[in-house]
Each structure stands twice: as structure tokens, then as C-alpha cells.
Amino acid sequence: MTETWVILGASSSMARALVKRLAERGAALVLAGRDMDDLKATAADAEARGAPFAEPMAVDVRDAATFAPVLERLAREDGALCAAVFVGSMPPQEVIDADPSMIAGVVTDSHAGPATFLQMLAPMIEERGMGTVVGVSSVAGDRGRIGNYVYGSAKAGFTTYLSGLRNRLARSGVHVVTVKPGMIDTAMTWEMDKLMFPVGPDKVAADILRAVEKKRNVIYTPWIWLWVMLVIRHIPEFIFKKMSI
Ligand SMILES: NC(=O)c1ccc[n+]([C@@H]2O[C@H](COP(=O)([O-])OP(=O)(O)OC[C@H]3O[C@@H](n4cnc5c(N)ncnc54)[C@H](OP(=O)(O)O)[C@@H]3O)[C@@H](O)[C@H]2O)c1
């Protein structure tokens, strides 16, 4: 049976890498995001790789009215519905410090917007009693730190949201995977001087598909970030507050 995947934030290079792999496995695709030229190019590539269809659709998570056409499109497909959410934004912390009004946008892009979309989609997936939801959060949500605590707090909220959604959808046979990437070589990090344990977006896509197949609940990608964050989470607060990591 054909699976239909909706990819939110399909212009992210991680999303594009996942789309390639899903298309090669014969999944149908709805590619949602803001950059229509980019989405059209990804859609053409996906169809060439074997997707029965790949349809670009305009969505801005700061405007929940843009979700309705996507949900209506998905309702027309039979069988399992799956979703992978890549939307997020991470302006430099010092830019947010200079203009605190940016916080609302960061929280909407990285938590409230994607959560609203998934909340609207959930009843449709639940009713079918099968499918997978992949939510891309971040290691930044595991502990607030001086360098990116606004983005980190939004991702912490999204991680908690995904945990609750997993709890809910498990009752209908739907699996939710929380993905916590470390430092990935993408548009989001290109201005950073030095990345720790960097990997490319294709590694993230491969780890996501493995997690979906093995029904893993939470993954760190690459895996070494599980241990890095275990250490970071356990640094006592009186030491951590003096550190600039
Ligand atoms: N790169 C890393 O090291 C890293 C680490 C941990 C977690 N992550 C997370 O991984 C995900 C993908 O990030 P990336 O590294 O591939 O960077 P990216 O290319 O900047 O991807 C972010 C995606 O979010 C979309 N987006 C942002 N605001 C949006 C809005 N209001 N409405 C709709 N789409 C919006 C962007 O669309 P446009 O193309 O239109 O801007 C883009 O598709 C993000 O959730 C990010 O937080 C990244």
C-alpha cells in the first residue's frame, strides 16, 4: 500500500535528503514550505526517483490558515499518512538579545507552528490507525545555554509536545519519532565558525529512516550526541552557569 508523507519545511537540506530516500521507496509526497521554487525542484527530483506524486504546497507556520489546503489534500489520499516536520529558525542569540520581540517568531517557527500543524493533522492520522510522525527537535532543547537559549527553549517545548503526541497516538497504532540532531552542516549552521562532530544532512535522513523502521522513540543524530548531552545535562548548575559552551 502506498504511504503518503507530508514534509513540513521541505526546503531544509535534511528534508530534501529524506525526500530522496522516501521517493526511492515509492512513497507519495506532499512537500510543504515557503520556498516554492525549491519545493518544485525537489518535487520533480522525487517523481523522477519513483514517487507516485510529489506535490509542492505553500505553508508558512506563522500563518495557520495556510495549513487547511494541505490537510484537505492529504484527506484525499487513502492508506497510511505520515508526517515529517523540519521547520525551525535559529537567529543568533545576540540578535534576539538586541530585539526581544523576535522571540515570538522563533517560538512559532520551532515549536508552536509545527505543533499546531501536527495537532490539526492528528485526528486524520489517528482515524486511519497507522502511520508515523517524525518531529525534528534539537539537542539545544536538552539544556538552556548562553549561546542559544531562546531557540533551545522553543525546541524543549517541541520535544515535550512530541512526547505527549507519542503518548496519545500510540493508542491508535501510530508511532512518533523525536529526532535530536547535534551540529549538522546545513544552511542553519553555515555561519558558525566551528561545528562539533559535524555530519551532513544525508546522515540525518538515514538515521531518521532507521528510527522509523525500528520504531525508536527518541534518537540523537549522530549518536555521539546522546553521550555529549548526557554529560552536559549532568553538569551541576553552579558550574554550568559559569560556562560558555
Ligand atoms: N543544522 C543543525 O545543526 C540543526 C541541529 C539541530 C536541529 N536542527 C533542526 O533541523 C531542522 C532543519 O534545519 P536545517 O539545519 O536543515 O536548516 P534550514 O535549512 O534553515 O531549515 C529550516 C527549515 O524551516 C523552514 N522554515 C523556517 N521558518 C518557517 C516558517 N515560518 N514557515 C515555514 N517554514 C519555515 C525553512 O524554510 P525556508 O527555506 O523557507 O527558510 C527551512 O525549510 C530545523 O528544525 C532545525 O531547528 C538543525
The ligand as an SDF file (V2000), in Angstrom:
LIG
                    3D

 48 52  0  0  0  0  0  0  0  0999 V2000
   21.5720   22.3040   11.3440 N   0  0  0  0  0  0  0  0  0  0  0  0
   21.7050   21.9080   12.5940 C   0  0  0  0  0  0  0  0  0  0  0  0
   22.8200   21.8080   13.1380 O   0  0  0  0  0  0  0  0  0  0  0  0
   20.4780   21.5340   13.4000 C   0  0  0  0  0  0  0  0  0  0  0  0
   20.6940   20.9700   14.6820 C   0  0  0  0  0  0  0  0  0  0  0  0
   19.5910   20.6040   15.4400 C   0  0  0  0  0  0  0  0  0  0  0  0
   18.3210   20.7580   14.9340 C   0  0  0  0  0  0  0  0  0  0  0  0
   18.1390   21.3140   13.6910 N   0  0  0  0  0  0  0  0  0  0  0  0
   16.7660   21.4550   13.2010 C   0  0  0  0  0  0  0  0  0  0  0  0
   16.6480   20.7580   11.9780 O   0  0  0  0  0  0  0  0  0  0  0  0
   15.5770   21.3420   11.2070 C   0  0  0  0  0  0  0  0  0  0  0  0
   16.0610   21.6250    9.7970 C   0  0  0  0  0  0  0  0  0  0  0  0
   17.0640   22.6270    9.8610 O   0  0  0  0  0  0  0  0  0  0  0  0
   18.2480   22.8110    8.8140 P   0  0  0  0  0  0  0  0  0  0  0  0
   19.5050   22.6650    9.5510 O   0  0  0  0  0  0  0  0  0  0  0  0
   18.0080   21.9610    7.6160 O   0  0  0  0  0  0  0  0  0  0  0  0
   18.1420   24.3620    8.4780 O   0  0  0  0  0  0  0  0  0  0  0  0
   17.2330   25.1610    7.4550 P   0  0  0  0  0  0  0  0  0  0  0  0
   17.6430   24.8750    6.0590 O   0  0  0  0  0  0  0  0  0  0  0  0
   17.2930   26.5740    7.9250 O   0  0  0  0  0  0  0  0  0  0  0  0
   15.7920   24.5400    7.6600 O   0  0  0  0  0  0  0  0  0  0  0  0
   14.7790   25.1880    8.3410 C   0  0  0  0  0  0  0  0  0  0  0  0
   13.5030   24.9350    7.6020 C   0  0  0  0  0  0  0  0  0  0  0  0
   12.4500   25.5860    8.2990 O   0  0  0  0  0  0  0  0  0  0  0  0
   11.7230   26.3440    7.3420 C   0  0  0  0  0  0  0  0  0  0  0  0
   11.0300   27.4410    7.9990 N   0  0  0  0  0  0  0  0  0  0  0  0
   11.5230   28.3460    8.8820 C   0  0  0  0  0  0  0  0  0  0  0  0
   10.5520   29.1760    9.2650 N   0  0  0  0  0  0  0  0  0  0  0  0
    9.4250   28.7930    8.6120 C   0  0  0  0  0  0  0  0  0  0  0  0
    8.0940   29.2640    8.6040 C   0  0  0  0  0  0  0  0  0  0  0  0
    7.6950   30.3230    9.3330 N   0  0  0  0  0  0  0  0  0  0  0  0
    7.1790   28.6050    7.8370 N   0  0  0  0  0  0  0  0  0  0  0  0
    7.5580   27.5540    7.0740 C   0  0  0  0  0  0  0  0  0  0  0  0
    8.8090   27.0740    7.0340 N   0  0  0  0  0  0  0  0  0  0  0  0
    9.7300   27.6910    7.7980 C   0  0  0  0  0  0  0  0  0  0  0  0
   12.7550   26.8250    6.3490 C   0  0  0  0  0  0  0  0  0  0  0  0
   12.1280   27.2830    5.1630 O   0  0  0  0  0  0  0  0  0  0  0  0
   12.7770   28.3830    4.1840 P   0  0  0  0  0  0  0  0  0  0  0  0
   13.6750   27.6170    3.2570 O   0  0  0  0  0  0  0  0  0  0  0  0
   11.6100   28.9780    3.5140 O   0  0  0  0  0  0  0  0  0  0  0  0
   13.5460   29.3570    5.0680 O   0  0  0  0  0  0  0  0  0  0  0  0
   13.5390   25.5280    6.1710 C   0  0  0  0  0  0  0  0  0  0  0  0
   12.8600   24.6340    5.3210 O   0  0  0  0  0  0  0  0  0  0  0  0
   15.1520   22.6070   11.9640 C   0  0  0  0  0  0  0  0  0  0  0  0
   14.0100   22.3220   12.7320 O   0  0  0  0  0  0  0  0  0  0  0  0
   16.3290   22.8710   12.8840 C   0  0  0  0  0  0  0  0  0  0  0  0
   15.9430   23.5810   14.0200 O   0  0  0  0  0  0  0  0  0  0  0  0
   19.1930   21.7090   12.9260 C   0  0  0  0  0  0  0  0  0  0  0  0
  1  2  1  0
  2  3  2  0
  2  4  1  0
  4  5  1  0
  4 48  2  0
  5  6  2  0
  6  7  1  0
  7  8  2  0
  8  9  1  0
  8 48  1  0
  9 10  1  0
  9 46  1  0
 10 11  1  0
 11 12  1  0
 11 44  1  0
 12 13  1  0
 13 14  1  0
 14 15  2  0
 14 16  1  0
 14 17  1  0
 17 18  1  0
 18 19  2  0
 18 20  1  0
 18 21  1  0
 21 22  1  0
 22 23  1  0
 23 24  1  0
 23 42  1  0
 24 25  1  0
 25 26  1  0
 25 36  1  0
 26 27  1  0
 26 35  1  0
 27 28  2  0
 28 29  1  0
 29 30  1  0
 29 35  2  0
 30 31  1  0
 30 32  2  0
 32 33  1  0
 33 34  2  0
 34 35  1  0
 36 37  1  0
 36 42  1  0
 37 38  1  0
 38 39  2  0
 38 40  1  0
 38 41  1  0
 42 43  1  0
 44 45  1  0
 44 46  1  0
 46 47  1  0
M  CHG  2   8   1  16  -1
M  END
$$$$
